[in-house]
Amino acid sequence: MLTFVLSVIAGFATPFVEPFLTKLIQPRLDEFPVHEGEYRTITFVLLLLGVAIAAISSGVMVSAFTVLFGGLLGLFGVRLFKAIKSLIDGAERDAQDR
């Protein structure tokens, strides 16, 4: 469960950590063509890798699905929540219009 929570935090923190990590790794990747949009993916993967390494080093058996699902939920959770809320609000407005 702790691994899942850490994965959600890592996914949520990805947009905030990306600028710092981009400044850190961009000069070291001169030989490799990396587009601007790929730095968020690199940040996401590195954060989830850090969660997996921390969990394994603590002796906890880690499921890759748990880490990935938690990370995706953290990364897209706010957008999913807003989309579901707007669908519910739209259904309520339709019910009121009848």
N, C-alpha and C positions, 0 to 999 in steps of 0.2 A: 504494500500500500504506500509506503514511503517513496518507493521508486516512482510510482504513478504520480504522486503529488510533486515530486521534484521534476518530473518530466513536464507536467502542466506548467510549473513555474518557468522552466527552461523555454518552453514554447511561447509563453506570454512575454518573457524577457527578450526574445530574439530581436524585435524591432528596436529595443533600447540599447542592446549590446552591439548591434550591427555597425554603427558609425565608429565606435572605438576599435572593434576588431578589423574593420576595413582599413583604418589608418595603420594598424599594426601589420597586417599581412600583405597589403597592396604593394609596398616596395619590394617584398620578397618574391612576388609572383610576376616579375617583369617578363620572364621567358614564356610564361603561359598566358594565352589570350583568355582573359576573364572579363565578361561583360558586367556592367554595373548591377543588373538585377540578380546576378548569381552570387553576390556577396551575402545576401540574406539567406540563401540556401546553404552556403558554406557555414555561416554563423549558426544556423539551426542544427546542422549536422554536428558541428563541433560541441555545441551545448549538450545535445543528446548523447554524444559520445562521452562527454564528461560525466553525465548522470549515470551511464552504464558502467563506466570505470569505477566511479565512487560506490555504486551498489555492489559490484563484483568484489571490490577490495574489502568491503565490509562483511563479506561472506554470504550475502543474500543471493539466492538464485534469481536471475533476472530474465524475464521473458521479453523478447524483442518486440512482441506485439504490445505489451504494457508500456514500454518506453515510447514506442512510436505513436500509439493511440493517445497517450497522455500529452506528448509534444504537439500533436496535431490539434488536440482539444484546446491546449493553451494558446496555440498560434491563431487558430480560427474561431475560438470560442466566443469572443466578443462579437464578431460578425454574425455567427450563427444565432446568438442570443437576439441580436437586433433584427435579424431576418424573421425569426420565429415570432418575436413580439409584434412586428409589423403585420404578419399574417393573421395573428390573433386579433389585433386591433381592426384590421380590415374586415374580418369575419363579424366582429361585433358591430361595426358600422353598417354592414349589409343587413344584419338582423334588425337593427334599429330602423332602417329605411323601409322595412316591410310593413 
